[in-house]
Amino acid sequence: MITLFPLTLFLSVVLYAMVVGNVILFMFDIVPFWVCIAVLVSLAIFLMGVNKLSWTLYLRSLDRCDNDPDGFIQQQEKLAMKADKKYNLKTLINLNMIVGILMHERFDEVHKRLPGIGKSIMPNDHMSKFQYISILLSVEMKKKNFNSVDYYISEMRSILSQMNLNTPGYNANVKEKYNYIINGYMQRAEFFSRSPEMLSGKDRYIAENMVKYVDGMMSFSSGIKVFKNYYRLANMYDKAVAYTILGEKEKADELFNEVTASSYLYPFIDRARRYKEKGDVNVLMG
């Protein structure tokens, strides 16, 4: 990640140069051993700080998706090109770029990019495969195609079963999170595949479960670093829609007011504004 940004690349070059210089000074007995070790430890700490800074810059680049989707895409494409020889990093950047495009509901562009990214994922890269399948499922659900939900859910569960706790970046907490994500897709499919009339009538329990699911999802929000602004407001939106259908107008309005106060350009925010103007609950289910 360090090499993707001019600032962190420059800082890393300077630090490595200082490491080399420090070792040379020690070899020529200009500095004592303990000073050399102390300097090397200090430089290692600074290098870890530079690595953390590079991740901060990357996360900030993802936040650009909130207000400038075209600029976001261009920047992510440049970052992916810089990461060309680093498979894991390039895959991460490309998958997150697709997620950002999908959040703006640019389905044609998502369909155009998905095949190439899918072919580039290594067979043993289960975490990337899980994210890729979840993107495919999200596309279908956003387009109101719910017939393939069971298939994609089955694929995601299969991928999850192939992971083990020795997989880099995978642990018991991540497994719990992934299972919750799968259950969330099922909950959202049940909810958004039905009409408001059904959800306020015989399927009222589904709307009630949606509120519970969002409450649970919000418990993960403190750990969300990627697209945190989108997920925070999207969860509020889903909960507000459920409250609207359940007749909890005051609770729904409080959430909708916070969603519509945002300057972000996501389509669900526009749907919330149109609902507040027209009062047509069907607008919310788009």
Secondary structure as GFF3:
##gff-version 3
##sequence-region A 1 286
A	DSSP	three_ten_helix	2	4	.	.	.	ID=ss1
A	DSSP	alpha_helix	6	27	.	.	.	ID=ss2
A	DSSP	alpha_helix	33	63	.	.	.	ID=ss3
A	DSSP	three_ten_helix	64	66	.	.	.	ID=ss4
A	DSSP	alpha_helix	69	82	.	.	.	ID=ss5
A	DSSP	alpha_helix	87	103	.	.	.	ID=ss6
A	DSSP	alpha_helix	107	120	.	.	.	ID=ss7
A	DSSP	alpha_helix	126	142	.	.	.	ID=ss8
A	DSSP	alpha_helix	149	162	.	.	.	ID=ss9
A	DSSP	alpha_helix	172	192	.	.	.	ID=ss10
A	DSSP	alpha_helix	196	200	.	.	.	ID=ss11
A	DSSP	alpha_helix	204	218	.	.	.	ID=ss12
A	DSSP	three_ten_helix	221	223	.	.	.	ID=ss13
A	DSSP	alpha_helix	228	245	.	.	.	ID=ss14
A	DSSP	alpha_helix	249	260	.	.	.	ID=ss15
A	DSSP	alpha_helix	267	278	.	.	.	ID=ss16
A	DSSP	three_ten_helix	281	285	.	.	.	ID=ss17
###
